[in-house]
Amino acid sequence: MNFTISNSIRQIHFPPISEVKSWVAGRTVSADKPLIDLCQAIPDYSAHADLLDHLKKKLHDPLVCKYSPDEGLSEVREVVCDWYQRHYYAALNPGELCMTIGASQAFWLAMMVLCSAGDEVILQLPAYFDHPMGLQAMGVNPVYAPYNATNGGLPDTEQIDSLITSRTRAILLVTPSNPTGAVIPPKQLEELFQLARKHKVALVLDETYNAFIDTPSHHLFEKKNWGDTLVHIASFGKTFALTGFRAGALVAAKEFIHHALKIQDSMVVCQPRITQHAIAYGCKHLDNWVADNAHMMQRRHDLFRDIFNSENNPFILEASGSFFAWVRHPWTSLTGRQAAKRLVDESNLICLPGEVFGPGLENYLRLAFGNIQEEEIADAVERFKQCSESL
């Protein structure tokens, strides 16, 4: 090429899921050992049939092909506010919502409103890989709270406090965690909220997998003036099995949303109307369906955990939740990437290497349960054991 690629972009690692899936592209897999995908964390089940029928009817409306307001249709945002009332006891109004192109774009909006180049955002290791990738692209410095294996990677409030500087603009946390599946307890989220408030920084919560836990993960929306401290990122794509629709939302104070719309307009203009109609239908009608799917995912997790934790398995399960398992691999001489490639080559298993979730995590792998059926779990675990026999 005769032009220059940004050095800051060159330093960002390639999308990890694309990298891992490239290892098996064009590979012939034997019928007696088919590929098991523990790589990408998306639901393997289809969106609800009634939701899809609803969208088919919407396609006959000429307006569905038009822009909506940047923040989304008011009637859709009202329905989403009702959903937040049921699930978080939150008394939101539509002005505190912006519908986004997935949770990823909500993250970008939040960080661009909060940060300038050279600012800092604190992330807990292991950190969801898209977050440091995005921060680095913006010229914002990710500051990592070290991974603590004794508590499954949950944040330590005092440790995070020690990392806050004059350049800190936000504490960014994911709960349930991607990659560990661990849920930050409500009491600790309260502590972190108060910490952020004391230091006048934002507490940004990415709760992409909030539909897959049984109880509300916090009561922060019930606080007076919650928007002075809390910024919330949601993914209805995971909730309603609409990941291809890119169905996210940013929830924040009205003033924050006002500034986010400056970026929204220049970045994407608006979330597609068809996606908004899908979210609205799901929020109105699919609470029971979502709960049933959450229980199914929990069964997968529980079965996997129970079989994986057998005495003769040298892989160590350090943390897990309904969608993820965070595993220490047994090959001390291998990085996570090398270990993941070995599992591909010897066992036809794909998963993510630990180092893509932050520095110093080469001894780990992330496993996702979205693509594995219950009847495949015993075989998957057996493949881990067989692969490790040549230690």
Buried (B, 14 or more C-beta within 10 A) or exposed (E): EEEEEEEEEEEBEEEBBEBBBEBBEEEEEEEEEEBBBBBBBBBBEEBBEEBEEBBEEBEEEEEBEEEBBBBBBEEBBBBBBBBBEEBBEBEBEBBBBBBBBBBBBBBBBBBBBBBEEEBBBBBBBBBBBBBBBBBBBBEBBBBBBEBBEEEBBBBBBEEBBEBBEEBBBBBBBBBBBBBBBBBBEBEBBBBBBEBBBEBEBBBBBBBBBBBBBEEBBBBBBEBEEBBBBBBBBBBBBBBBBBBEBBBBBBBBBEEBBBBBBEBBEEBBEBBBBBBBBBBBBBBBEBBEBBEEBBEBBBBBBEBBBEBBEEEEBBBBBBBBBBBBBBBBBBBEEBBBBEBBBBBBEBBBBBBBBBBBBBEEBBBBBBBBBBBBEEEBBEBBBBBBBEBBEEE
